C-alpha cells in the first residue's frame, strides 16, 4: 500500500519530483558543475591569487619596479645559483633579491609582481571591449537579417582579410609616431598624455579592441540567428513585444553563456598579444614592467643569466594556463546538454 504521506510530497505529472525540491536555475546548476571541475577550480584560484597580487602589488613587492642598484646588477640568490648552475661563473651572490636582479640592478620579483597588473588589465579590458562591440554589432546583424546582415558581415569579412597581429603592429607604430611630439592643447596631446599616464597601455587597448570584436560579432550573429526562430521568441512577437524587448529580454539572456565562454577562452590570446608587443618594443613604455619586455631583456642574456627570462616566462605561462583551465570548465558547465547531470 502506498504511503499517503508520500503522496502529498509528489507533484502530479512531474515525474515524481517532490514539492519541497526547488528546481535549480541554469546558472546555479552551471556553478555547481563548475565547482566539480578540479582543473577549473585550480585555474580560478590562480586567477584570484593573481588579481590579489596585482591589486596589492605595492605591499607585496619588496621595492619599486624602477629602483636601480647598479652594484647588484645581474646578481642572484644562492638558491637560484643552485638551480641554474651555469650562472656561477658570471653572477654574484646576493640574497636581497629573491629571484635575482636584472642588468640594471632592478629586482626581478618586484617587476614580475607589477607586471601582473599589465597582463590582467589586458585580460579583462580586452574581453570587455570585444563583448561590447561584437555583441552589439552581431546582434543587429543577426536579428534584422537580409540586406543589413549581408552588408554588415561583408564588412567583417574585409576586416578579417588583414592579419590581426600585423594590423595591431602597424596601428601601434602609427599611433606612437603620430602622438610622439604633439602640440599642447590639441586632441593628439590629450591622447598622448593619457597614454603616458597608463604606461603606454591606451594604444594597446585600442589596437586589441579594434581587431578583437570580429570573432565575437560572428559568434553573436550565429547565436541570434538560431535563437530568433525559437517558439518563445515567436510567442513574444505574437503578444506585441517590441524588437528591443525581444532582444534584451528573450534573446540575449539565452545566448550570453556561449559568448562569455568564448571570451574566457580568448583571454590567453589577448595576454600573449600584449606580451609579444612588449617583446618587440611596441608594448608598455619603459620602465613600466611587462612580462613580455622582461622576457625580451632576459633572452639577450639567457645563456649566462637564464633566471631573467625563465621566471617572467613561468609567470606568463601559469597565467595563460589558468585562464585556459577556467575557460574549459565554463564551457563544460554552461553546456545545456549537461544540465541536471553530475
matplotlib code that plots the C-alpha trace (Angstrom):
import matplotlib.pyplot as plt

x = [0.0, 1.3, 2.1, -0.5, 2.1, 4.4, 1.6, 1.4, 5.0, 4.6, 3.8, 1.2, 2.7, 6.2, 7.8, 7.9, 9.7, 9.0, 7.1, 9.7, 12.5, 13.1, 14.4, 17.9, 18.4, 20.6, 23.4, 23.2, 23.4, 26.3, 28.1, 27.7, 29.2, 32.0, 33.0, 33.2, 35.8, 39.1, 41.1, 38.6, 38.8, 42.6, 42.6, 40.0, 42.0, 45.2, 43.4, 42.1, 45.6, 46.9, 44.2, 45.2, 48.9, 48.1, 45.9, 48.3, 51.5, 52.7, 52.6, 53.9, 56.8, 59.9, 61.0, 59.7, 59.9, 62.1, 64.5, 68.1, 71.2, 74.0, 76.3, 73.9, 73.2, 72.9, 73.1, 71.1, 70.4, 72.1, 69.1, 68.9, 72.5, 71.9, 69.0, 70.9, 74.5, 75.7, 75.3, 78.0, 81.0, 79.1, 76.6, 77.4, 75.6, 73.0, 70.2, 68.5, 66.8, 64.5, 64.7, 67.7, 68.4, 68.4, 71.1, 70.1, 70.0, 66.2, 64.5, 63.0, 60.5, 59.1, 58.9, 57.1, 54.6, 53.9, 53.9, 50.8, 48.9, 49.6, 48.7, 45.5, 44.4, 44.6, 42.9, 39.8, 39.8, 40.2, 37.1, 35.0, 35.8, 35.2, 31.9, 30.5, 31.4, 30.9, 27.6, 26.0, 27.2, 26.4, 23.0, 21.9, 23.2, 21.6, 18.3, 17.4, 19.0, 18.5, 20.4, 21.5, 23.1, 24.7, 26.3, 27.5, 29.0, 30.9, 32.5, 33.6, 35.0, 37.0, 38.5, 39.3, 41.4, 44.1, 46.3, 45.3, 48.7, 50.3, 47.3, 47.9, 51.6, 51.0, 48.4, 50.6, 53.5, 51.3, 49.9, 53.3, 54.8, 51.8, 51.5, 55.2, 55.5, 52.0, 51.2, 49.9, 46.1, 45.4, 43.5, 46.7, 48.3, 45.5, 45.7, 49.5, 49.2, 46.6, 48.7, 51.7, 49.7, 48.6, 52.1, 51.6, 48.5, 46.0, 47.1, 47.4, 43.7, 42.7, 44.7, 43.2, 39.7, 39.6, 40.7, 39.2, 35.5, 35.1, 35.1, 32.6, 30.4, 30.2, 29.5, 26.8, 25.2, 25.1, 23.6, 20.9, 20.0, 19.4, 17.5, 15.2, 13.3, 12.5, 9.0, 9.3, 10.5, 7.6, 5.3, 6.8, 6.2, 2.6, 1.8, 3.2, 6.7, 9.0, 12.2, 14.2, 12.4, 12.7, 16.4, 17.2, 14.6, 14.4, 17.4, 20.5, 19.9, 19.8, 23.0, 25.2, 26.6, 28.4, 29.6, 31.2, 32.8, 34.2, 35.7, 37.2, 38.9, 40.2, 41.8, 45.1, 45.3, 45.0, 47.7, 50.0, 49.4, 50.4, 53.4, 54.5, 54.0, 56.1, 58.7, 59.3, 59.2, 55.7, 54.1, 54.2, 56.6, 59.7, 60.4, 56.8, 57.3, 55.7, 56.3, 56.9, 59.5, 61.2, 61.4, 62.9, 65.6, 66.3, 66.5, 69.6, 71.5, 69.7, 73.0, 74.6, 71.6, 68.7, 66.7, 66.0, 63.9, 62.7, 60.9, 58.7, 58.1, 56.8, 54.5, 53.1, 52.6, 50.9, 48.5, 47.6, 47.1, 44.8, 42.6, 42.5, 41.5, 38.8, 37.5, 37.3, 35.5, 33.0, 32.4, 31.5, 29.5, 27.3, 26.7, 22.9, 23.2, 24.8, 22.0, 20.9, 23.9, 26.6]
y = [0.0, 3.5, 5.7, 8.6, 11.0, 10.5, 11.3, 14.8, 15.3, 14.3, 16.8, 15.4, 14.9, 16.0, 12.5, 12.1, 15.4, 16.3, 19.5, 20.6, 20.3, 23.7, 23.4, 24.8, 27.7, 27.4, 29.5, 27.7, 24.4, 25.5, 26.9, 23.5, 21.7, 24.2, 23.5, 19.8, 20.5, 20.4, 22.0, 24.9, 25.4, 25.4, 27.9, 30.1, 30.0, 31.0, 33.9, 35.1, 35.0, 36.9, 39.5, 40.0, 40.2, 42.9, 44.9, 44.8, 45.0, 48.0, 45.9, 42.6, 44.0, 44.4, 47.5, 49.8, 48.2, 51.1, 51.3, 50.5, 49.3, 49.0, 47.4, 44.5, 44.1, 40.5, 39.2, 36.2, 34.5, 31.2, 29.0, 30.4, 29.6, 26.0, 25.7, 27.4, 26.1, 27.7, 31.1, 30.6, 31.9, 35.1, 36.1, 37.4, 36.0, 38.5, 37.1, 40.5, 39.8, 36.7, 35.9, 37.9, 41.3, 42.3, 44.2, 47.5, 46.1, 46.1, 43.4, 40.7, 39.6, 43.1, 43.6, 40.3, 41.3, 44.7, 43.0, 41.1, 44.4, 44.8, 41.2, 41.2, 44.6, 43.3, 40.1, 42.0, 45.1, 43.1, 40.9, 43.8, 45.8, 42.7, 41.9, 45.4, 46.0, 42.4, 41.7, 44.9, 44.5, 40.8, 41.2, 43.9, 41.8, 38.5, 40.0, 42.0, 39.7, 40.3, 43.1, 44.5, 41.2, 40.8, 44.3, 44.1, 40.6, 41.7, 44.5, 41.8, 39.7, 42.7, 43.3, 39.5, 39.9, 41.8, 39.7, 40.7, 40.9, 42.7, 45.1, 45.8, 46.4, 48.8, 50.6, 51.0, 52.1, 54.8, 55.9, 56.1, 58.1, 60.4, 61.1, 61.4, 65.2, 66.7, 70.4, 71.2, 71.7, 69.5, 66.2, 64.3, 65.9, 64.8, 61.2, 61.2, 62.4, 59.8, 57.0, 58.1, 58.0, 54.5, 53.4, 53.0, 50.8, 53.1, 52.3, 48.6, 48.7, 50.5, 48.1, 45.0, 46.4, 47.3, 43.8, 41.5, 42.0, 40.4, 36.9, 37.8, 39.5, 36.4, 34.2, 36.5, 36.7, 32.9, 32.6, 35.3, 33.6, 30.3, 31.8, 34.3, 31.4, 29.7, 29.3, 31.7, 34.5, 33.9, 34.0, 37.3, 38.7, 37.5, 39.4, 42.6, 42.8, 45.4, 44.3, 45.9, 44.0, 40.7, 41.3, 42.2, 40.1, 36.9, 36.5, 37.9, 36.1, 32.8, 33.4, 35.1, 31.8, 30.7, 34.3, 34.5, 31.1, 32.2, 35.4, 33.5, 31.1, 34.1, 35.8, 33.9, 35.2, 38.8, 38.2, 36.7, 39.5, 42.1, 40.1, 39.8, 43.5, 44.3, 41.7, 43.6, 47.0, 48.2, 47.4, 49.4, 52.3, 51.6, 51.3, 50.0, 46.3, 43.8, 40.1, 40.3, 43.1, 41.2, 38.1, 40.2, 41.6, 38.2, 36.5, 38.6, 37.0, 33.7, 31.7, 33.5, 34.6, 32.3, 33.4, 36.8, 35.1, 31.9, 33.5, 36.0, 33.3, 31.0, 33.8, 34.3, 30.5, 29.9, 32.8, 31.6, 28.0, 29.3, 31.1, 28.1, 25.8, 28.2, 28.6, 24.9, 24.5, 27.2, 25.7, 22.3, 23.9, 26.0, 23.2, 22.8, 19.1, 18.6, 20.3, 18.3, 15.9, 15.3]
z = [0.0, -0.9, 2.0, 1.9, 3.4, 0.5, -2.0, -0.6, -1.5, -5.1, -7.8, -10.3, -13.8, -12.7, -12.9, -9.1, -8.2, -4.5, -3.9, -1.4, -4.0, -5.7, -9.2, -9.6, -12.0, -15.1, -13.6, -10.2, -11.9, -14.0, -11.0, -9.2, -12.1, -12.4, -8.8, -9.6, -12.3, -10.4, -13.2, -13.5, -9.7, -9.8, -12.7, -10.9, -7.7, -9.5, -11.2, -7.8, -6.4, -9.4, -9.0, -5.3, -6.3, -8.9, -6.5, -3.6, -5.7, -3.7, -0.5, -1.9, -3.9, -1.8, -3.8, -6.6, -10.0, -11.4, -8.5, -9.7, -7.9, -10.5, -7.9, -7.7, -11.4, -12.7, -9.2, -7.8, -4.5, -3.6, -4.4, -7.9, -8.5, -7.3, -9.8, -12.7, -12.1, -15.3, -13.7, -11.0, -13.1, -14.0, -11.3, -7.8, -4.8, -3.4, -1.2, -1.0, -4.3, -4.1, -7.8, -8.7, -10.3, -14.0, -16.0, -14.3, -10.8, -10.6, -8.5, -10.8, -8.2, -7.8, -11.6, -12.0, -9.4, -11.0, -14.4, -13.3, -13.4, -17.1, -18.1, -16.0, -17.3, -20.8, -19.8, -18.6, -20.8, -24.0, -23.5, -22.3, -25.5, -27.6, -25.9, -26.2, -29.8, -31.0, -29.3, -30.4, -34.0, -34.2, -32.6, -35.1, -38.0, -36.9, -35.7, -38.7, -41.3, -45.0, -46.6, -43.3, -42.3, -45.7, -45.7, -42.0, -42.5, -45.6, -43.6, -41.1, -43.9, -45.1, -41.7, -41.4, -44.6, -42.7, -40.4, -36.9, -35.3, -38.2, -38.2, -34.5, -35.0, -37.9, -35.8, -32.8, -34.9, -36.4, -33.1, -31.4, -34.3, -34.6, -30.9, -30.2, -30.1, -30.2, -29.8, -26.3, -26.2, -29.2, -29.2, -30.0, -27.0, -24.7, -26.1, -25.7, -22.1, -21.3, -22.9, -20.8, -17.6, -18.4, -19.0, -22.8, -22.4, -24.1, -27.7, -26.9, -25.7, -28.9, -31.1, -29.4, -29.3, -33.0, -34.0, -31.4, -31.9, -35.3, -34.0, -31.3, -33.8, -36.0, -33.0, -31.7, -35.2, -35.4, -31.9, -32.7, -36.0, -34.2, -31.3, -33.1, -34.6, -31.3, -30.1, -27.2, -29.5, -31.8, -28.8, -27.7, -31.2, -31.1, -28.0, -29.5, -27.8, -29.4, -31.1, -28.3, -25.6, -27.6, -27.9, -24.3, -22.6, -24.6, -26.9, -25.1, -21.8, -23.8, -25.7, -23.2, -21.8, -25.0, -25.5, -22.1, -22.5, -25.9, -24.4, -21.5, -23.8, -25.9, -22.9, -23.2, -26.8, -25.5, -22.9, -25.4, -27.9, -25.2, -24.3, -27.9, -28.5, -25.4, -26.5, -29.8, -28.2, -29.1, -25.7, -22.5, -22.0, -20.0, -17.2, -16.7, -16.3, -18.6, -18.7, -22.4, -22.2, -19.3, -21.4, -24.2, -21.9, -20.5, -23.8, -24.7, -21.7, -21.5, -21.7, -18.8, -16.7, -17.6, -14.5, -16.1, -18.9, -17.2, -14.2, -16.2, -18.8, -16.0, -14.7, -18.2, -18.8, -15.4, -16.1, -19.5, -18.3, -15.5, -17.9, -20.3, -17.4, -16.3, -19.8, -20.4, -17.1, -18.0, -21.4, -19.8, -17.0, -19.4, -21.9, -21.8, -22.7, -19.3, -17.4, -14.4, -14.6, -12.0]

ax = plt.figure().add_subplot(projection="3d")
ax.plot(x, y, z, "-o")
ax.set_aspect("equal")
plt.show()
